Amino acid sequence: MLDTYNLTESGDVLLSVHTSNAYGRITVTEDSIAQVAADIALDCYGVVDLVSKTFSDNLSDLFRRKRLSRGVNVYTNGDRIFIDLYVIFKYGLSIEAVAQSLKKAVKYRVERFSGMLVDTINVHVVGIKV
């Protein structure tokens, strides 16, 4: 498995992950994995929003087109995927229960989408919203 680097129109580097299975060779970018993970996370009960890790990331997200993957960092190593989610939860719910449900949902759907194993999902609770 090799990582390749592709340049977008804006000059950003896209990391792609290659895997092979019964259907053939598949190439998936880390950005597409992040977008899928963000969509799944926002559909989970108790998750109000995804937020960027730092204030400067929040400012840069205002001017970027790809806001769909805000609050999600994806790292790959070989055929393993590591995901960090920065979330705001709904007030009054068990943080542990919502975090475990979120991890299971993201792990299942990203593995089905990419055909690779999700090694670790870290849920960082940034805030609680009423």
C-alpha positions as CSV (number, residue, x, y, z in Angstrom):
1,M,0.0,0.0,0.0
2,L,1.4,3.3,-1.0
3,D,0.3,6.9,-0.2
4,T,0.3,9.2,-3.2
5,Y,0.2,13.0,-3.2
6,N,-2.0,14.8,-5.7
7,L,-2.3,18.6,-6.0
8,T,-5.7,20.3,-6.2
9,E,-6.4,23.4,-8.2
10,S,-5.7,25.6,-5.2
11,G,-2.3,23.8,-4.6
12,D,-3.4,21.8,-1.6
13,V,-1.9,18.4,-1.2
14,L,-4.4,15.5,-1.2
15,L,-3.3,12.3,0.4
16,S,-4.8,9.2,-1.1
17,V,-4.9,5.8,0.4
18,H,-4.8,2.7,-1.8
19,T,-6.3,-0.7,-0.9
20,S,-7.1,-3.8,-2.8
21,N,-10.0,-6.2,-2.3
22,A,-12.3,-8.6,-4.2
23,Y,-13.5,-5.6,-6.3
24,G,-10.1,-4.5,-7.4
25,R,-7.8,-1.6,-6.5
26,I,-9.5,1.3,-4.7
27,T,-8.1,4.8,-4.1
28,V,-9.7,6.9,-1.4
29,T,-8.6,10.4,-0.3
30,E,-8.3,11.3,3.3
31,D,-10.6,14.3,2.6
32,S,-13.4,12.1,1.4
33,I,-13.0,9.9,4.5
34,A,-13.3,13.0,6.6
35,Q,-16.4,14.2,4.8
36,V,-18.1,10.8,5.3
37,A,-17.1,10.8,9.0
38,A,-18.5,14.3,9.4
39,D,-21.8,13.4,7.8
40,I,-22.2,10.3,10.0
41,A,-21.2,12.2,13.1
42,L,-23.8,14.9,12.5
43,D,-26.5,12.2,12.1
44,C,-25.8,10.7,15.5
45,Y,-28.2,11.4,18.3
46,G,-26.7,13.9,20.8
47,V,-24.2,15.5,18.4
48,V,-25.1,19.2,17.9
49,D,-22.2,20.3,15.7
50,L,-18.6,19.7,14.7
51,V,-16.0,22.4,15.4
52,S,-12.4,23.0,14.4
53,K,-9.6,22.2,16.8
54,T,-8.2,25.7,17.1
55,F,-9.4,29.2,16.7
56,S,-7.1,29.8,13.7
57,D,-8.7,26.7,12.1
58,N,-12.1,28.2,12.6
59,L,-11.0,31.4,10.8
60,S,-9.6,29.5,7.9
61,D,-12.7,27.4,7.6
62,L,-14.7,30.6,7.0
63,F,-12.8,31.2,3.8
64,R,-12.5,27.6,2.5
65,R,-15.0,25.8,0.3
66,K,-14.6,22.4,2.1
67,R,-16.5,23.1,5.3
68,L,-18.1,19.6,5.2
69,S,-15.2,18.0,7.0
70,R,-14.8,20.7,9.6
71,G,-14.0,19.2,13.0
72,V,-12.7,15.9,11.6
73,N,-9.0,15.0,11.2
74,V,-8.1,11.8,9.4
75,Y,-4.7,10.2,9.4
76,T,-3.7,7.0,7.7
77,N,-0.9,4.7,8.2
78,G,-0.7,1.8,5.8
79,D,-4.2,0.3,5.6
80,R,-5.3,1.7,9.0
81,I,-7.4,4.9,9.5
82,F,-7.1,7.1,12.6
83,I,-9.9,9.7,13.1
84,D,-10.2,12.6,15.5
85,L,-13.6,14.2,16.0
86,Y,-14.1,17.6,17.6
87,V,-17.8,17.8,18.7
88,I,-20.4,19.7,20.6
89,F,-22.9,17.5,22.4
90,K,-26.5,18.2,23.5
91,Y,-27.0,19.2,27.1
92,G,-28.5,16.6,29.4
93,L,-27.2,13.4,27.7
94,S,-24.6,11.0,28.9
95,I,-21.3,12.1,27.3
96,E,-20.0,8.6,27.5
97,A,-23.1,7.0,25.9
98,V,-23.1,9.5,23.1
99,A,-19.4,9.2,22.5
100,Q,-19.5,5.4,22.3
101,S,-22.5,5.5,20.0
102,L,-20.7,8.0,17.8
103,K,-17.5,5.9,17.7
104,K,-19.4,2.8,16.7
105,A,-21.4,4.5,14.0
106,V,-18.4,6.2,12.4
107,K,-16.2,3.1,12.6
108,Y,-18.9,0.9,10.9
109,R,-19.8,3.3,8.1
110,V,-16.2,4.5,7.3
111,E,-15.0,0.8,7.2
112,R,-17.9,0.0,4.8
113,F,-17.2,3.1,2.7
114,S,-13.4,2.7,2.4
115,G,-12.9,-1.1,2.7
116,M,-10.1,-0.4,5.3
117,L,-9.9,-0.8,9.0
118,V,-10.5,2.1,11.3
119,D,-7.9,1.7,14.0
120,T,-8.8,4.5,16.4
121,I,-11.5,7.1,16.8
122,N,-10.9,9.9,19.3
123,V,-13.9,12.0,20.3
124,H,-12.9,15.4,21.7
125,V,-15.9,17.0,23.4
126,V,-15.3,20.7,22.9
127,G,-18.6,21.9,24.4
128,I,-22.1,21.3,25.5
129,K,-25.1,23.1,24.0
130,V,-28.5,23.6,25.5
